[in-house]
């Protein structure tokens, strides 16, 4: 896979209190924005330049209006392609997801607990650093699963952290990890190589357009750390084309749990285990008996 090498972006900047970051991220993710950087009193959101137009700006303003009763001030700045690793390095610190998982920046020294699994990530602009609650929730759920013989698909892989974690937790089968963002797919390839995680196939694919065809390969566990809107669109596809598969998902706010329960009931899924952190949840679901 050779994704494009040019990555111009639009940066949206919101001057807000840090206790509002989670809800802003949740709202903006409904506009299919996936990449964020949290500073002391500023939230930065990033999307590819090719996706920024009048219609996208209008949809973002509508979502903000509906969520907050008015449109908070924000600025949009064009960012030319540059060395994003250098930008991120100033912000990255080790993230202890649990006693079992530690996510670190590549080529940095760090203390380890006995038996702790280390995942080395340089995230560029990709989602999945361990800083966001949804990534931590997915990893904590995965710790409790027997993954050895599962055939795993990772939708919206971002940095590749979940696919890498599955391999380090003992999964022995080839894993398909894909993202619809060229930068993320490229970054996932780099992180897979850095972590010496074999047989993870990273592809640049559109989950909604190409999901059905890929599900024909017989996956029995689908990882989906995405957002509510995409879950709403792809879960029926998974149910139809991989009817026996379990799905581990996150990217859903606790306030949207009633919506999720209705969706699962309609599709014939059962919530097997749900865990929470901050305003987010992760749910392991299985086909109804």
C-alpha positions in Angstrom: 0.0 0.0 0.0 1.4 3.4 -1.0 -0.9 6.2 0.3 -0.4 9.7 -0.9 2.5 11.6 0.6 0.9 15.1 0.6 -1.0 15.9 3.8 -2.3 19.5 3.8 -4.8 20.1 6.7 -7.2 22.6 8.1 -6.8 23.3 11.8 -9.9 24.4 13.7 -9.0 26.2 16.9 -11.4 26.5 19.9 -10.4 28.6 22.9 -12.3 26.8 25.7 -11.9 25.4 29.2 -10.3 22.0 29.3 -13.3 20.5 31.1 -15.3 21.1 27.8 -12.8 19.2 25.6 -14.6 15.8 25.8 -18.0 17.2 24.8 -16.5 19.3 22.0 -14.7 16.3 20.6 -17.9 14.3 20.8 -19.8 17.0 18.9 -17.1 17.5 16.3 -16.7 13.8 15.7 -20.2 13.8 14.4 -18.9 15.8 11.5 -16.4 13.0 10.9 -13.5 14.9 12.4 -11.2 12.3 14.1 -7.9 14.1 14.9 -7.5 16.4 17.9 -4.8 18.0 20.0 -5.6 19.2 23.5 -3.6 22.1 24.9 -4.1 23.9 28.2 -7.1 26.1 27.2 -7.3 25.3 23.5 -8.7 22.4 21.5 -7.4 21.9 18.0 -9.2 19.8 15.5 -7.8 18.7 12.2 -9.3 17.5 8.9 -7.8 17.1 5.4 -7.8 20.2 3.3 -9.7 18.2 0.6 -12.7 17.8 3.0 -13.0 21.5 4.0 -15.6 23.4 2.1 -18.6 25.6 2.7 -20.9 22.6 3.3 -18.5 21.1 5.8 -18.2 24.4 7.7 -22.0 24.8 7.7 -22.5 21.3 9.1 -20.0 22.0 11.9 -21.8 25.2 12.8 -25.1 23.4 12.8 -23.8 20.8 15.2 -22.3 23.4 17.5 -25.6 25.4 17.5 -27.6 22.3 18.3 -25.2 21.3 21.1 -24.6 24.6 22.8 -27.4 26.9 21.7 -25.0 29.2 19.8 -21.9 28.8 17.7 -18.8 29.2 19.7 -16.0 31.2 18.1 -13.4 29.2 16.2 -10.8 29.9 13.6 -9.9 27.8 10.6 -6.2 27.8 9.5 -4.6 26.2 6.5 -1.6 24.0 7.4 0.8 22.9 4.7 2.3 19.4 4.9 5.2 19.3 7.3 6.9 17.1 9.8 4.0 16.3 12.1 6.0 14.0 14.3 8.0 16.9 15.5 4.8 18.7 16.3 3.4 15.8 18.4 6.7 15.0 20.2 6.3 18.1 22.4 3.0 16.8 23.7 3.5 13.1 24.0 4.1 11.4 27.4 3.8 7.7 28.3 0.2 6.7 28.8 -0.5 3.9 31.3 -3.7 2.4 30.0 -3.7 -0.3 32.7 -1.3 -2.4 34.7 -0.9 -4.4 31.5 -0.6 -1.7 28.8 1.8 1.2 28.4 1.7 3.4 25.3 5.0 5.3 24.7 6.6 7.5 22.1 9.0 5.6 19.9 12.7 5.6 21.0 12.1 7.0 24.4 13.1 5.5 27.7 10.4 4.6 30.3 10.0 2.6 33.5 8.1 -0.7 33.2 6.0 -2.8 35.6 6.6 -6.5 35.5 4.8 -8.1 32.6 3.6 -4.8 31.2 3.0 -4.7 27.4 4.6 -1.8 25.6 3.2 -0.3 22.4 5.5 2.3 20.8 3.6 4.9 18.8 4.5 8.0 16.9 1.0 9.2 16.0 1.6 12.0 13.4 -2.0 13.2 13.0 -3.6 9.8 13.5 -6.2 9.0 16.2 -5.2 6.4 18.8 -2.4 7.7 21.0 -4.0 6.4 24.3 -4.7 10.0 25.4 -8.3 9.6 24.5 -10.7 7.7 26.7 -12.1 5.7 23.8 -8.7 4.1 23.0 -8.1 3.2 26.6 -11.5 1.7 26.9 -11.0 -0.5 23.8 -7.6 -1.7 25.1 -9.0 -2.5 28.6 -11.8 -4.6 27.0 -9.3 -6.4 24.8 -7.2 -7.4 27.8 -10.1 -9.5 29.0 -10.7 -11.4 25.8 -9.0 -14.6 24.5 -7.8 -13.3 21.2 -5.5 -16.1 20.3 -7.6 -17.7 17.5 -9.8 -14.8 16.6 -9.9 -13.4 13.1 -9.8 -9.7 13.6 -10.8 -6.6 11.5 -9.9 -3.2 12.9 -12.0 -0.4 11.3 -10.7 3.1 11.5 -7.3 1.9 12.7 -5.7 5.3 13.1 -2.2 4.7 14.5 -2.8 0.9 14.4 -2.7 0.7 18.1 -5.6 -1.7 18.5 -4.3 -4.1 15.9 -0.8 -4.0 17.4 -2.3 -4.6 20.8 -4.2 -7.7 19.6 -1.0 -9.1 18.2 0.8 -8.5 21.5 -2.0 -10.1 23.4 -1.4 -13.3 21.6 -3.5 -13.2 18.5 -2.1 -15.7 15.9 -4.1 -14.9 12.8 -3.6 -12.3 10.1 -5.3 -9.0 11.0 -6.9 -6.5 8.6 -6.6 -2.9 9.8 -7.8 -0.1 7.6 -8.6 3.6 7.6 -10.1 6.0 5.0 -7.4 8.6 5.8 -4.2 8.2 3.9 -2.1 9.8 6.7 -3.5 7.4 9.2 -2.9 4.3 7.0 0.7 5.4 6.3 1.3 6.0 10.0 -0.2 2.6 11.0 2.2 0.9 8.7 5.1 2.6 10.4 3.9 1.7 13.9 3.3 -1.9 12.9 6.8 -2.1 11.7 8.2 -0.3 14.8 6.4 -2.8 17.1 7.5 -5.8 15.1 3.9 -6.9 14.9 3.7 -9.4 12.0 0.8 -10.2 9.6 -1.1 -7.0 10.2 -2.3 -5.9 6.7 -2.9 -2.2 6.7 -5.1 -0.8 3.9 -6.4 2.5 2.7 -10.1 1.7 2.5 -13.5 3.3 3.0 -15.3 1.4 5.7 -18.8 2.2 4.4 -18.1 1.5 0.7 -15.8 -1.5 1.0 -16.8 -3.1 4.3 -19.2 -5.7 2.9 -16.6 -7.2 0.5 -13.9 -7.4 3.1 -16.3 -9.0 5.7 -16.6 -12.0 3.3 -13.2 -13.1 4.5 -14.7 -14.6 7.7 -13.9 -12.2 10.5 -15.3 -13.1 13.9 -14.2 -10.0 15.9 -14.6 -6.5 14.6 -12.9 -3.6 16.4 -14.5 -0.2 15.7 -13.3 2.8 17.7 -15.0 5.3 15.5 -18.0 7.6 16.1 -21.8 7.3 16.6 -22.7 8.3 13.0 -20.4 5.8 11.4 -21.4 3.0 13.9 -25.0 3.7 12.9 -24.2 3.1 9.3 -21.8 0.2 9.4 -23.3 -2.0 12.2 -26.1 -3.2 9.9 -23.6 -4.1 7.3 -21.5 -6.1 9.8 -24.7 -7.9 11.0 -25.6 -8.8 7.5 -22.2 -9.9 6.1 -20.6 -11.2 9.3 -23.7 -12.4 11.2 -21.7 -14.4 13.7 -19.1 -11.8 14.6 -18.7 -10.0 17.9 -18.1 -6.3 17.7 -16.1 -4.3 20.2 -16.9 -0.6 19.7 -16.3 2.7 21.3 -16.7 6.4 20.3 -20.2 6.6 21.9 -21.0 9.1 24.6 -22.7 7.8 27.8 -25.6 10.1 26.9 -26.1 8.1 23.7 -26.3 4.7 25.4 -30.2 4.6 25.0 -29.7 5.1 21.2 -27.1 2.3 21.2 -29.4 -0.1 23.0 -32.2 0.6 20.5 -29.8 0.0 17.6 -28.6 -3.3 19.1 -32.1 -4.5 19.7 -33.2 -3.7 16.2 -30.2 -5.5 14.7 -30.4 -8.5 17.0 -27.3 -7.9 19.1 -26.8 -8.3 22.8 -24.5 -6.1 24.9 -22.0 -8.5 26.5 -20.0 -6.1 28.5 -20.0 -2.3 28.7 -17.4 -0.2 30.5 -17.1 3.6 31.0 -14.5 6.3 31.4 -15.3 10.0 31.6 -18.2 10.7 29.2 -17.5 7.7 27.0 -18.4 4.0 26.8 -17.1 0.9 25.1 -19.4 -2.0 24.4 -18.6 -5.6 23.5 -21.6 -6.9 21.5 -22.5 -10.3 20.2 -25.3 -11.7 18.0 -28.4 -12.6 19.9 -28.9 -16.3 20.6 
